[in-house]
Amino acid sequence: MPEALIVDRNQPGIVALQLNRPRQLNAINDIMRDELAQALAEIAADTSVNAVVLTGAGRGFCSGIDVRNFGPGMLEASAPAIDRMRFQETMAALPQAIWALPQPVVAAVNGPCVGAGLALCLAADIRICSTAASFGNAAILLGLSGAEMGMSYHLPRIVGTSVAADWMLTGRSVGAEEADRRGLVSEIVEPDRLAERAFEIASTIAGLSPLGVQLTKRALQTNTDAAGLAAAMELENRNQVLSHATDEAAQRRQKWSDT
């Protein structure tokens, strides 16, 4: 059986995770869920990894959960509520693990990015997409809540409350140009350039001070919900003091002074 997740460590300091069920537009089944969870846990503990690229194989990023053939772990609506809650929590743990990684994650969205796929994308730190990309919440079209897997937390913070409400309450598909205009992605590139551009960004990050990068990621996450400017600056001040005292920072300052 082909791997549901391809883990590529060919570039120094970078791990590429490719969702690999292209015939199903990389819909998540029980195997992919478990492999992705394990890979994220391993990356989180690996100090040799400084950046992560997340993308999909074939013409899709991720079309959501595979409702047709998820595997033996799929539960019927008649199953006990506590069992269905545990299932939902295992799915929600995926974007939570991406968000919690010490290393920044670059999501390279190459095609349809729907439901659980959108949740994975939203949890990344940087999102770029190809002109072939499209985004959709979709759960509400199935009679479910459009708020799942962290979407009601991440999406309003990225695109604003009104736009998030539009997308989540209608379940409509959003093309690459609208996603860019609304700030969901930071860049649109041609399909044949997407992987190269994602690795360029990841390589730039991987070449910087790991401590400085990780402190910056955490400050961005924490200060998005800061009580006010004073609280945000308190964290920033602490981070600068911590990073300033490292040997790597001293070497980089010296190099900067010598140029």
Phi, psi and chi 1 to 4 in degrees:
 res  aa     phi    psi   chi1   chi2   chi3   chi4
   1 MET       -  129.1 -178.2  178.9  -64.3      -
   2 PRO   -60.3  151.2  -19.6   30.7      -      -
   3 GLU   -64.0  136.6  -66.3  174.8  -69.6      -
   4 ALA   -79.8  -14.3      -      -      -      -
   5 LEU  -140.4  126.7  178.6   72.3      -      -
   6 ILE  -100.8  124.9  -63.6  174.6      -      -
   7 VAL  -108.6  117.0 -179.4      -      -      -
   8 ASP  -113.7  120.9 -178.5   -8.6      -      -
   9 ARG  -117.6   31.0  -66.0  175.7  175.0  -94.7
  10 ASN   -74.4  -23.3  -71.7  -29.6      -      -
  11 GLN  -102.7  131.6  -65.6 -156.0   26.2      -
  12 PRO   -56.2  130.5  -23.4   33.6      -      -
  13 GLY    79.0   -1.7      -      -      -      -
  14 ILE  -125.1  136.8  -58.4  171.7      -      -
  15 VAL  -116.9  128.7  171.1      -      -      -
  16 ALA  -103.9  128.4      -      -      -      -
  17 LEU  -110.0  119.0  -60.1  175.4      -      -
  18 GLN  -116.0  114.9 -174.6  179.3   54.5      -
  19 LEU   -64.2  130.1  -51.9  177.8      -      -
  20 ASN  -130.8   63.0 -171.8   40.9      -      -
  21 ARG  -132.1   65.1  -58.8 -176.0   71.7 -140.0
  22 PRO   -60.2  -32.6   19.6  -31.6      -      -
  23 ARG   -65.4  -26.9  -70.2 -173.7  178.0 -178.9
  24 GLN  -101.9   19.4  -63.9   80.7   16.8      -
  25 LEU    52.1   36.9  -68.9  177.8      -      -
  26 ASN    59.8   34.6  -57.6  -46.4      -      -
  27 ALA   -62.1  143.5      -      -      -      -
  28 ILE   -82.6  121.8  -59.6  172.8      -      -
  29 ASN  -110.0 -175.3   64.8   -3.1      -      -
  30 ASP   -65.4  -32.6   57.4  -12.8      -      -
  31 ILE   -69.4  -47.5  -63.9  173.1      -      -
  32 MET   -62.0  -42.9 -179.3 -174.3  -73.6      -
  33 ARG   -56.3  -48.1  178.7 -163.9   61.7 -170.0
  34 ASP   -69.4  -40.2  -65.0  -15.2      -      -
  35 GLU   -66.3  -39.9  -70.8 -177.5   -3.9      -
  36 LEU   -66.9  -42.2 -177.9   55.7      -      -
  37 ALA   -60.7  -42.8      -      -      -      -
  38 GLN   -66.6  -43.7 -179.5  178.0  -13.6      -
  39 ALA   -62.5  -41.6      -      -      -      -
  40 LEU   -65.3  -39.7  -68.1  170.2      -      -
  41 ALA   -63.4  -40.4      -      -      -      -
  42 GLU   -68.1  -41.1  -69.0  173.0   -4.0      -
  43 ILE   -64.1  -41.1  -69.1  169.1      -      -
  44 ALA   -58.1  -31.9      -      -      -      -
  45 ALA   -95.2   -0.1      -      -      -      -
  46 ASP   -99.3  105.5 -170.5  -16.5      -      -
  47 THR   -74.7   -7.5   56.3      -      -      -
  48 SER   -83.0   -9.6   70.8      -      -      -
  49 VAL   -97.6  125.0  178.3      -      -      -
  50 ASN  -113.5  -12.8  -62.2  -35.8      -      -
  51 ALA  -158.2  153.9      -      -      -      -
  52 VAL  -130.2  138.3  178.8      -      -      -
  53 VAL  -112.5  131.7  173.0      -      -      -
  54 LEU  -120.6  124.9  176.2   65.0      -      -
  55 THR  -151.1 -177.0 -167.2      -      -      -
  56 GLY  -122.5  155.1      -      -      -      -
  57 ALA   -84.4  151.3      -      -      -      -
  58 GLY    73.2 -140.8      -      -      -      -
  59 ARG   -99.8    7.4   63.9 -175.8 -176.2   88.3
  60 GLY  -130.2  153.5      -      -      -      -
  61 PHE   -83.2  -63.9  179.4   78.2      -      -
  62 CYS  -168.0  124.1  176.1      -      -      -
  63 SER   -91.3   13.7   58.6      -      -      -
  64 GLY   101.0 -161.4      -      -      -      -
  65 ILE   -75.8  143.2 -171.0  170.3      -      -
  66 ASP   -81.2   92.0 -169.7  -18.7      -      -
  67 VAL   -74.0  -18.9  -64.3      -      -      -
  68 ARG   -82.5  -36.9  -64.9 -177.7  178.8   88.4
  69 ASN  -149.4   63.6 -172.8   25.5      -      -
  70 PHE   -71.9  -38.3 -179.2   83.3      -      -
  71 GLY   126.5 -177.5      -      -      -      -
  72 PRO   -64.3  -15.3   21.4  -32.6      -      -
  73 GLY   -80.1  -11.0      -      -      -      -
  74 MET   -68.5  137.2  177.0   60.6   77.6      -
  75 LEU  -110.8  147.7  -61.7  174.5      -      -
  76 GLU   -79.5  160.9  -61.2  -66.8  -25.0      -
  77 ALA   -63.2  -20.6      -      -      -      -
  78 SER   -84.3   -5.8   58.1      -      -      -
  79 ALA   -66.9  155.8      -      -      -      -
  80 PRO   -55.4  143.0  -25.8   34.7      -      -
  81 ALA   -57.6  -37.2      -      -      -      -
  82 ILE   -66.2  -35.1 -169.2  167.8      -      -
  83 ASP   -69.6  -40.4  -66.8  -23.6      -      -
  84 ARG   -68.1  -32.5  -70.3 -175.6  -74.1  114.7
  85 MET   -65.9  -42.1  175.9   63.3   80.1      -
  86 ARG   -62.2  -40.4  -65.8  -68.4  178.5  -95.2
  87 PHE   -61.5  -47.3  174.5   85.1      -      -
  88 GLN   -60.7  -37.8 -175.9   66.1   26.8      -
  89 GLU   -67.1  -35.0  -72.2  172.9  -15.4      -
  90 THR   -67.8  -33.0   64.0      -      -      -
  91 MET   -72.3  -44.5  -67.8  -61.0  -60.9      -
  92 ALA   -65.7  -22.6      -      -      -      -
  93 ALA   -67.2  -21.0      -      -      -      -
  94 LEU   -67.4  -56.9  -64.1  178.1      -      -
  95 PRO   -63.9  -31.0   20.2  -31.9      -      -
  96 GLN   -63.4  -38.5 -169.9  171.3    9.8      -
  97 ALA   -69.2  -36.8      -      -      -      -
  98 ILE   -63.3  -47.5  -68.6  172.7      -      -
  99 TRP   -61.5  -36.0 -171.2   87.3      -      -
 100 ALA   -83.3   -8.7      -      -      -      -
 101 LEU   -57.0  138.1  -77.5  176.9      -      -
 102 PRO   -63.2  -32.9  -18.2   30.1      -      -
 103 GLN   -85.2  142.8  -54.1   91.9  -21.9      -
 104 PRO   -63.9  147.1  -23.5   34.3      -      -
 105 VAL  -117.9  128.1  178.4      -      -      -
 106 VAL  -103.9  115.1 -179.8      -      -      -
 107 ALA   -90.8  122.6      -      -      -      -
 108 ALA  -107.5   99.2      -      -      -      -
 109 VAL   -89.3  111.2 -177.9      -      -      -
 110 ASN  -100.2   -5.8   52.8  -49.7      -      -
 111 GLY  -172.9 -150.0      -      -      -      -
 112 PRO   -54.3  132.3  -28.4   36.3      -      -
 113 CYS  -133.5   96.8  176.4      -      -      -
 114 VAL  -131.0  145.8 -179.1      -      -      -
 115 GLY    56.7 -120.4      -      -      -      -
 116 ALA   -59.4  -30.9      -      -      -      -
 117 GLY   -63.8  -41.1      -      -      -      -
 118 LEU   -63.7  -37.6  178.3   58.8      -      -
 119 ALA   -62.4  -41.5      -      -      -      -
 120 LEU   -63.1  -43.2  -59.6 -177.9      -      -
 121 CYS   -61.9  -45.2  171.5      -      -      -
 122 LEU   -63.5  -29.5  -65.6  176.7      -      -
 123 ALA   -76.4  -13.7      -      -      -      -
 124 ALA   -72.4  162.9      -      -      -      -
 125 ASP   -85.8  -37.9  -58.3  -76.0      -      -
 126 ILE  -128.1  133.5  -61.2  171.8      -      -
 127 ARG  -123.2  123.8  -69.7  164.0  -63.7  -81.0
 128 ILE  -123.6  161.1   64.9  171.8      -      -
 129 CYS  -147.0  161.9   73.7      -      -      -
 130 SER   -89.5  167.9   80.8      -      -      -
 131 THR   -65.0  -15.7   54.4      -      -      -
 132 ALA   -88.7   -2.2      -      -      -      -
 133 ALA   -73.8  151.2      -      -      -      -
 134 SER  -146.5  154.5   60.4      -      -      -
 135 PHE  -131.1  142.2  -56.3   83.0      -      -
 136 GLY  -158.1  144.6      -      -      -      -
 137 ASN   -79.4  -49.4  179.6 -103.5      -      -
 138 ALA    71.1  -34.2      -      -      -      -
 139 ALA   -56.5  -36.4      -      -      -      -
 140 ILE   -66.1  -24.2 -158.3  163.6      -      -
 141 LEU   -71.1  -16.9  -58.2  178.7      -      -
 142 LEU  -100.1   12.5  -58.8  175.8      -      -
 143 GLY    82.9   10.1      -      -      -      -
 144 LEU  -102.3  173.9  -56.8  171.7      -      -
 145 SER   -72.2  138.7  168.6      -      -      -
 146 GLY   -75.6   -8.4      -      -      -      -
 147 ALA   -98.4  103.5      -      -      -      -
 148 GLU  -153.9  156.2   63.8  164.5  -11.6      -
 149 MET    52.8   36.1  -63.2  178.4   67.5      -
 150 GLY    86.5    1.6      -      -      -      -
 151 MET   -65.9  -38.0  -83.2 -169.8  -99.2      -
 152 SER   -72.3  -12.5   63.6      -      -      -
 153 TYR   -89.8  -53.0  178.4   86.3      -      -
 154 HIS   -73.7  -47.5  -69.3  -61.3      -      -
 155 LEU   -61.3  -46.6 -167.4   57.9      -      -
 156 PRO   -61.4  -32.2  -19.6   31.9      -      -
 157 ARG   -72.4  -23.3  -73.7  165.2  169.7   77.0
 158 ILE   -91.4  -47.1  -63.7  168.5      -      -
 159 VAL  -112.3   -6.2  -58.7      -      -      -
 160 GLY    98.4  154.8      -      -      -      -
 161 THR   -64.6  -43.9  -56.6      -      -      -
 162 SER   -66.1  -44.8 -177.8      -      -      -
 163 VAL   -65.1  -42.9  174.0      -      -      -
 164 ALA   -59.8  -41.5      -      -      -      -
 165 ALA   -63.2  -41.7      -      -      -      -
 166 ASP   -56.9  -52.3  172.4   11.5      -      -
 167 TRP   -67.2  -41.8  -64.2   -2.5      -      -
 168 MET   -77.8  -31.8  -67.8  174.3   67.3      -
 169 LEU   -84.9  -23.2  -70.9  169.7      -      -
 170 THR   -99.3  -26.9   66.3      -      -      -
 171 GLY    69.7   14.8      -      -      -      -
 172 ARG   -71.5  157.0   67.5 -177.3 -179.7   86.4
 173 SER   -82.4  137.4 -179.3      -      -      -
 174 VAL  -116.2  125.2  175.6      -      -      -
 175 GLY   -79.6  174.2      -      -      -      -
 176 ALA   -61.4  -41.7      -      -      -      -
 177 GLU   -65.1  -42.7  -70.4 -172.4    4.6      -
 178 GLU   -66.7  -39.8 -177.5  176.9   -1.2      -
 179 ALA   -59.5  -40.1      -      -      -      -
 180 ASP   -68.7  -44.2 -179.4   49.9      -      -
 181 ARG   -62.5  -33.9 -172.3  171.7   70.8 -108.8
 182 ARG   -88.1   -4.0  -63.7  -58.3 -169.5 -177.1
 183 GLY    87.3   10.6      -      -      -      -
 184 LEU   -67.2  -37.9  178.2   62.2      -      -
 185 VAL  -118.5  156.8  -62.0      -      -      -
 186 SER   -97.0   -9.6   58.7      -      -      -
 187 GLU  -163.6  142.8 -169.0  173.4  -16.6      -
 188 ILE  -115.8  134.6  -56.7  176.8      -      -
 189 VAL  -133.4  165.9  -62.5      -      -      -
 190 GLU   -67.4  150.4  -68.0  -59.8  -40.3      -
 191 PRO   -53.3  -39.7  -28.8   35.9      -      -
 192 ASP   -76.4   -3.0   60.1   -1.1      -      -
 193 ARG  -109.5   -8.1  170.8   93.2  168.4  101.3
 194 LEU   -62.0  -52.7 -179.0   65.5      -      -
 195 ALA   -61.3  -43.7      -      -      -      -
 196 GLU   -59.8  -44.2  179.1 -175.4    1.6      -
 197 ARG   -67.1  -39.7 -179.2   59.7 -176.3  141.9
 198 ALA   -60.5  -42.3      -      -      -      -
 199 PHE   -71.5  -30.2  -84.2  100.2      -      -
 200 GLU   -61.3  -45.9  -74.3  175.8   -4.8      -
 201 ILE   -64.8  -47.7  -64.6  170.5      -      -
 202 ALA   -61.9  -38.5      -      -      -      -
 203 SER   -66.3  -39.5 -179.4      -      -      -
 204 THR   -60.3  -45.7  -62.9      -      -      -
 205 ILE   -64.5  -43.9  -66.5  170.4      -      -
 206 ALA   -64.5  -22.3      -      -      -      -
 207 GLY   -84.7   -2.9      -      -      -      -
 208 LEU   -95.6  175.4  -59.8  172.6      -      -
 209 SER   -63.4  120.2  163.2      -      -      -
 210 PRO   -56.6  -40.7  -25.9   35.4      -      -
 211 LEU   -65.4  -45.2  177.7   61.7      -      -
 212 GLY   -61.3  -41.0      -      -      -      -
 213 VAL   -65.1  -46.5  165.4      -      -      -
 214 GLN   -69.1  -36.2  -67.9 -179.4   25.3      -
 215 LEU   -66.1  -36.0  -71.5  175.6      -      -
 216 THR   -66.2  -43.9  -58.4      -      -      -
 217 LYS   -59.1  -46.7  170.4  172.8  177.3  168.7
 218 ARG   -66.1  -38.1  -73.7  -69.4  175.9 -103.5
 219 ALA   -64.7  -41.2      -      -      -      -
 220 LEU   -60.7  -43.7  -79.0  166.0      -      -
 221 GLN   -67.0  -47.1  -68.7  176.6  -30.6      -
 222 THR   -68.5  -42.3  -59.5      -      -      -
 223 ASN   -79.8  -11.0  -74.4  -16.1      -      -
 224 THR   -60.5  -31.6  -62.1      -      -      -
 225 ASP  -110.7   17.9  -63.9  -36.8      -      -
 226 ALA   -62.7  146.3      -      -      -      -
 227 ALA   -66.4  -23.9      -      -      -      -
 228 GLY   179.6 -179.6      -      -      -      -
 229 LEU   -61.1  -39.5  177.6   60.4      -      -
 230 ALA   -61.5  -43.6      -      -      -      -
 231 ALA   -65.5  -39.4      -      -      -      -
 232 ALA   -64.8  -43.2      -      -      -      -
 233 MET   -71.2  -28.9  -66.5 -177.8   72.5      -
 234 GLU   -60.8  -44.4 -175.2   71.5   22.7      -
 235 LEU   -66.5  -43.8  177.3   61.1      -      -
 236 GLU   -60.5  -43.2  -68.9  177.8  -13.9      -
 237 ASN   -61.1  -43.4  -67.8  -18.1      -      -
 238 ARG   -61.9  -44.4 -174.7 -153.7   67.8  171.6
 239 ASN   -62.5  -39.1  -73.2   -7.0      -      -
 240 GLN   -66.3  -39.3  -69.5  -62.0   69.9      -
 241 VAL   -65.2  -42.4  170.0      -      -      -
 242 LEU   -63.9  -47.0  -71.2  173.0      -      -
 243 SER   -74.6  -29.1   58.2      -      -      -
 244 HIS   -63.3  -29.9  179.9  -94.7      -      -
 245 ALA   -86.2    2.1      -      -      -      -
 246 THR   -84.0  153.0   63.1      -      -      -
 247 ASP   -62.4  -39.1  -68.8  -19.6      -      -
 248 GLU   -62.5  -41.9 -177.5  171.6    0.9      -
 249 ALA   -63.0  -39.7      -      -      -      -
 250 ALA   -62.9  -41.8      -      -      -      -
 251 GLN   -65.5  -40.1  -67.6  169.3    3.9      -
 252 ARG   -69.0  -37.0  -72.5  176.4  178.1  -92.2
 253 ARG   -65.6  -39.6  -70.9 -165.3  -60.3  -86.0
 254 GLN   -64.9  -42.8 -175.0   62.1   50.0      -
 255 LYS   -62.2  -41.0 -177.0  177.8 -179.8 -178.9
 256 TRP   -63.1  -41.1 -174.9  -83.7      -      -
 257 SER   -67.7  -30.9  -61.1      -      -      -
 258 ASP   -80.5  -12.0  -67.9  -17.7      -      -
 259 THR   -89.1      -   57.0      -      -      -
